[in-house]
């Protein structure tokens, strides 16, 4: 199977790069220069009409949306490597639920917080009360994640899985946006373990140097 990943340094494609490293899947990596507008060129828009990264081309067929790509990688490669639950198992339902939660429920709140306070957002959109509300919502969301991790060290049980990598990547990004995990000890310890994994260290070292 031929895989080509279109990515960019320090972007939403970085977790996909990390997933491929964690799974040790052979692939071609094409790094785009977002500042130069590579993602808006006609040849790239033919693959991903949204004009963003990541895009994974699988035997000539493009996929976009990071969580969809990583869930597919789990299905295709993770089961045999012991990093993703098999079809029709209860753990598969849990993996799909939490990884989608990370990008939809938790990720939406990150976008709200960034628009309300980020220096990279239009200042006209800044809204301190909305930012405060978002921080309160993060407290609730992280409490739910913390309760899950209080039962087992990882999302699916004792063993680390690609589900941990996907969710932890989103939570880690939120900490760069000003969200604290200090009040959630199980989340904090789980996140620290994730950030010590060789695949994460390799991926973020390469992204930072690019």
N, C-alpha and C positions, 0 to 999 in steps of 0.2 A: 504494500500500500504506500502510495506517495503522499507525503504531507509537506505543505509549505505554509509557514506561519508568517503573516505580515504583522509586524509589531513596531514599537517605538520605545526608546528609553524612558523609564519613569512614567509609564502610561498605564491605562487600564488593561493593556496587553501583558503587563509584567506577570500577573498571576498565571497566565496561560504558559508563559515561558517557564515559570517555576513548576507548573504541573508536568510539562514535558520533561523537565529535568528530573523531577521526582519519579516519574514513570520510566525514565531512561528510554524514550522513544526516538528513533532516528527521524530527523526531519530537516528541512531547509528553513533557515531563518532569514527573512528579508526585513531589514530595519528601515523604516521610513523616517524622513526628516519632516516632522509636522510643521515646524516653523517655516520651511520652504514650500509647504503646501503639497507634499507628495500624496497625501491622502485625498486630495481633491482633483487629482489628474484623471482624465477619462479612463485610462487603463485600470486604475484602481477602483474607480466608481463602478466599473463593469463587474467587479467582484463584490464590492460592498457599497450599495447605493447611499448608505448613510455617511460615507466619507470619514469614517473613524477606524481606529484599531481596537481590538484585533480582528483579523480575518484568517481563518484556517482553510486552506484549499485541500480537499481530500479527493485524490484521484481526479482532479479537474473540477470538482464541485465545491464552491465556496460556502463556508459557514461563518456567520457573525453572531455577536453577543457572547461575551466572555463566559458567562455561566453555562450557556448551552454548549459551548465548545468543551468546557471542562467536564461537564456531565457526560458528553459523548466520549471523551477520552477515558473517563472512568469505565463506561460500558465496554468500550473496545479494547482497552489495554489494562485497566486497573483490576478487573476481576482476577485475571490470571496471575497478577503480581501481588495479590492479597491486599490491594489498596482501595478496593471498591466492592461493595456487596453484590452478590449474584442476583440475577433476575428472580422475581417472585419470593424474595426473602423479606421479612419485616425490616431488616436493616436497610434495604434498598429504598423503601418508602421513607425511612428516617433521613437517609442521605439526601434524597431529592427535596424533602421538606426543608431541612436546615440550609442547604446550599442555595435554594431559591429564596428563602427568607433573608439570607445575607444580602442578596442583590436587589430584592424587591422591597421588603419591609425596612431592613436596616439601611440599605443603600439609598433609598428615597430620603431618609432622614439626614444622611450625609449631604445630599444635594441641597436640602433645605438649609442646613447649617451653613454650607459654603456660600449660598446665595445671600444669606442674612449677615454674614460677617467676613467672608474671605477677602483679603486684599486683591485677589485675582478676579473677583467678581465686580461687576459694575457698581460703583458706590451708590448709585441711585436705588439699587436693590437692597442695600444694607438696612437691617431692621433689628435693633437690639432686643426688643421683646420677643420677636420670632426666634432669634438665636437662643434666648433663655428658655423658651418653650421647647426647642429642639433638644437642648441639653437635658431637660427634664425627661423627655421621651427616651433619650439614650439611657438614662438611668433605669427606666423600666425595662427596656429591651435587654440591656446587659444583665439585669437581675434574672431575667428568664434564661439567658444563656448560662449564667453562673449556676443557677439551680440545676440545669442539665449536667454541667460539668462537675457538680458536687456529687453526682451519682457514680460517675466513672471519670477517669482522667482524660478521655477523649469522647467525641460526639457519639460514636457508634459503640463504645464500650472501652475495653482496656487497650486495644490496639489503635495506633495512629492510622488514619486513612486519608484519602484525597478529600473527603468531606471536611476534615479538620483544616487541610491546606486552603480550601476554597473559602471557608468561613473566616479563618484566621487572617487571610489576606485582606479581606474587607474590614475586619475589626482593626487590624494594624494600620490600614490607611486612615481610618477614622481618628486614630490617636494623633496622626500628623495634622489633622484638621482641628484639633483642640479638644477631643473627647478623652476623658480620663477613665482608666479602668481600675484605678487604685481602690475604689470601694467594692470591687468584685474580685476577691482573692483567687477564686478558681479560674476565672477568665485570665487574670494577670499571669498566673503560673503557667497556664496552658499556652498563652501567647508567647511567653518567654521560651518555652520548650520548642514551639514552632519556629521561632526566629533563630534558634541554634541549629536547626537542621541543615545539613550540607547543601541541599538543593536550594533552600532559601538564601543562605549565605552566598552561594555562587551566583545566583540570579541577581540579587540586589547589588553585589559587588560589581558585576558586569554592567548593570543598568546605571549605577552611579558614576562609573568610569567613562561611559559612552558620551 
